[in-house]
């Protein structure tokens, strides 16, 4: 359980750091929030990015190679991390800005390697 939390924290920290760095290049002040399936109100006033995770499959494997004691099990969790971008309609060039921000994040993720994440 602790390993899953550590890996999540590492990934979320990387995402937030990268989003803020990419938004600084684009000269946009971004709010980065961690939320579960919540979208901003229709009258929000600043660009916002939501980072969310969802567990899809969680199975146990009793034949793992790193088992120390007989009968000990290892859990394999599969999930998704969703990053949602929102830009107020009253700010100019919002769609293009968010698209560039998303592409910058995708490129950074392709270069990075995380323990237990792919």
Secondary structure, DSSP 8 states (H G I E B T S, - for coil): -HHHHHHHHHHHHHHHHHHHHHHHHTT---EEEE-SS----TT--S-EEEEEEEEEEEEEESS-TT--STT--EEEEEEEEEEEEE--TTSTTHHHHHHHHHHHHHHHHHH--BTTB-
